[in-house]
């Protein structure tokens, strides 16, 4: 009896190994497809590879992960801006921070809309909202490159742009990849 169960167990093991390898390859394919189009492929790969296979197994999973990362980063940056606004007295820094706060407010609204459109599987609208959020983040990033009261805020703003770009690329590919709106 034990001798007949060994081939059965080996067969199951091989089957699960093949399925796992196939899922891993599909996961890598989706990540490679998105990241090859991203503004910063290195940042994209570094961002997506640590996630479990089931979270980034397909373009929709990548979009879901990236919208959540973008929302989290935008909220953190907005909180940092509020703290910095209480500390700065220089009028130029205050103007830069005030403008960035407005940009992040808009980006958060756009990302929340993108998240709702993602649930509804309206990928064109996800793509438009992601592109708008990316543009708002870029405006802040440009302002901070000329006059940054905080290196941390500058770094977070660049990361936010990267997350928005990943979302933009994933949603663009979900639309069929012909024409979509990313940098």
C-alpha positions as CSV (number, residue, x, y, z in Angstrom):
1,X,0.0,0.0,0.0
2,X,2.8,2.4,0.9
3,X,4.5,1.7,-2.5
4,X,1.4,2.7,-4.5
5,X,1.0,6.0,-2.6
6,X,4.5,7.2,-3.3
7,X,4.0,7.6,-7.0
8,X,0.7,9.3,-6.3
9,X,2.3,11.8,-3.9
10,X,5.2,12.4,-6.3
11,X,2.6,13.1,-9.1
12,X,0.8,15.6,-6.9
13,X,4.1,17.3,-5.9
14,X,5.1,17.6,-9.6
15,X,1.6,19.0,-10.5
16,X,1.8,21.6,-7.8
17,X,5.4,22.5,-8.8
18,X,4.3,23.1,-12.4
19,X,1.3,25.2,-11.4
20,X,3.5,27.3,-9.0
21,X,6.1,27.8,-11.8
22,X,3.4,28.8,-14.3
23,X,1.9,31.3,-11.8
24,X,5.3,32.8,-11.1
25,X,6.0,33.2,-14.8
26,X,2.6,34.9,-15.3
27,X,3.3,37.2,-12.4
28,X,6.7,38.1,-13.8
29,X,5.2,38.7,-17.2
30,X,2.6,41.1,-15.9
31,X,5.2,43.0,-13.8
32,X,7.7,43.1,-16.8
33,X,5.0,44.4,-19.1
34,X,4.1,47.2,-16.8
35,X,7.6,48.1,-15.7
36,X,9.0,48.1,-19.2
37,X,6.7,51.0,-20.0
38,X,7.2,52.8,-16.7
39,X,9.2,56.1,-16.5
40,X,11.5,54.3,-14.0
41,X,11.6,50.6,-14.7
42,X,14.0,50.1,-11.7
43,X,11.6,51.8,-9.3
44,X,8.7,49.8,-10.7
45,X,10.4,46.5,-10.4
46,X,11.7,47.3,-6.9
47,X,8.1,48.3,-5.9
48,X,6.2,45.3,-7.3
49,X,8.5,42.4,-6.9
50,X,8.2,42.2,-3.1
51,X,4.4,41.7,-3.2
52,X,3.0,38.2,-3.0
53,X,2.3,36.5,-6.3
54,X,-1.5,36.6,-5.8
55,X,-1.4,40.4,-5.4
56,X,0.4,41.2,-8.6
57,X,-0.5,38.1,-10.6
58,X,-2.2,40.2,-13.4
59,X,-2.5,43.7,-14.5
60,X,-5.6,44.3,-12.4
61,X,-3.7,43.1,-9.3
62,X,-0.8,45.5,-10.1
63,X,-3.3,48.4,-10.6
64,X,-4.9,47.6,-7.2
65,X,-1.5,47.4,-5.4
66,X,-0.3,50.7,-7.1
67,X,-3.4,52.7,-6.4
68,X,-3.2,51.7,-2.7
69,X,0.5,52.6,-2.6
70,X,-0.2,55.9,-4.3
71,X,-3.0,56.8,-1.9
72,X,-0.9,55.9,1.1
73,X,2.1,57.9,-0.1
74,X,-0.1,60.9,-1.0
75,X,-1.7,61.0,2.4
76,X,1.7,60.8,4.1
77,X,3.1,63.6,1.9
78,X,0.0,65.7,2.6
79,X,0.5,65.2,6.4
80,X,4.2,66.1,6.1
81,X,3.3,69.3,4.1
82,X,0.8,70.3,6.9
83,X,3.6,69.9,9.5
84,X,6.1,71.8,7.4
85,X,3.6,74.6,6.8
86,X,3.5,75.2,10.6
87,X,7.3,75.4,10.7
88,X,8.4,77.5,7.7
89,X,8.4,81.3,7.7
90,X,10.1,81.9,4.3
91,X,7.4,83.2,1.9
92,X,8.8,81.2,-1.0
93,X,8.8,77.9,0.9
94,X,5.3,78.7,2.2
95,X,4.1,79.2,-1.3
96,X,5.7,76.0,-2.6
97,X,4.2,74.0,0.2
98,X,0.8,75.6,-0.2
99,X,0.8,74.8,-3.9
100,X,2.0,71.2,-3.2
101,X,-0.8,70.8,-0.7
102,X,-3.3,71.7,-3.3
103,X,-1.7,69.4,-5.8
104,X,-1.8,66.5,-3.3
105,X,-5.4,67.2,-2.4
106,X,-6.3,66.9,-6.1
107,X,-4.1,63.8,-6.5
108,X,-5.9,62.1,-3.6
109,X,-9.3,62.9,-5.1
110,X,-8.2,61.5,-8.5
111,X,-6.7,58.4,-6.9
112,X,-9.9,57.7,-4.9
113,X,-11.8,58.1,-8.1
114,X,-9.4,55.7,-9.9
115,X,-9.9,53.2,-7.1
116,X,-13.7,53.3,-7.6
117,X,-13.3,53.0,-11.4
118,X,-10.9,50.0,-10.8
119,X,-13.6,48.2,-8.9
120,X,-16.1,49.0,-11.7
121,X,-13.5,47.7,-14.2
122,X,-13.7,51.0,-16.1
123,X,-10.0,51.0,-17.0
124,X,-10.1,54.0,-19.3
125,X,-11.3,56.2,-16.4
126,X,-8.7,54.6,-14.1
127,X,-6.1,55.6,-16.6
128,X,-7.3,59.2,-16.9
129,X,-7.5,59.6,-13.2
130,X,-4.0,58.1,-12.7
131,X,-2.6,60.4,-15.3
132,X,-4.1,63.4,-13.7
133,X,-2.8,62.4,-10.3
134,X,0.7,61.8,-11.8
135,X,0.6,65.3,-13.4
136,X,-0.4,66.9,-10.1
137,X,2.4,65.1,-8.3
138,X,4.8,66.2,-11.1
139,X,3.9,69.9,-10.6
140,X,4.7,69.6,-7.0
141,X,7.9,67.7,-7.7
142,X,9.1,70.4,-10.1
143,X,8.4,73.2,-7.5
144,X,10.3,71.2,-4.9
145,X,13.3,70.7,-7.2
146,X,13.7,74.5,-7.4
147,X,12.9,75.2,-3.8
148,X,12.6,72.3,-1.3
149,X,12.1,73.0,2.4
150,X,12.4,69.2,3.0
151,X,14.5,66.5,1.3
152,X,12.1,63.9,2.7
153,X,9.1,65.6,1.0
154,X,11.1,65.8,-2.2
155,X,11.8,62.1,-2.0
156,X,8.2,61.2,-1.2
157,X,6.9,63.3,-4.0
158,X,9.1,61.5,-6.5
159,X,8.0,58.2,-5.1
160,X,4.4,59.3,-5.4
161,X,4.9,60.1,-9.1
162,X,6.4,56.6,-9.5
163,X,3.4,54.9,-7.9
164,X,1.0,57.0,-10.0
165,X,3.0,56.1,-13.1
166,X,2.8,52.3,-12.3
167,X,-1.0,52.7,-12.0
168,X,-1.2,54.7,-15.2
169,X,0.8,52.0,-17.1
170,X,-1.1,49.1,-15.7
171,X,-4.5,50.7,-16.4
172,X,-3.4,51.7,-19.8
173,X,-2.5,48.1,-20.6
174,X,-5.9,47.0,-19.2
175,X,-7.6,49.2,-21.7
176,X,-5.9,47.2,-24.5
177,X,-2.7,49.2,-24.6
178,X,-3.4,51.0,-27.8
179,X,-3.8,54.6,-26.7
180,X,-3.6,55.6,-23.1
181,X,-2.6,58.7,-21.1
182,X,0.8,58.4,-19.3
183,X,4.0,60.4,-19.3
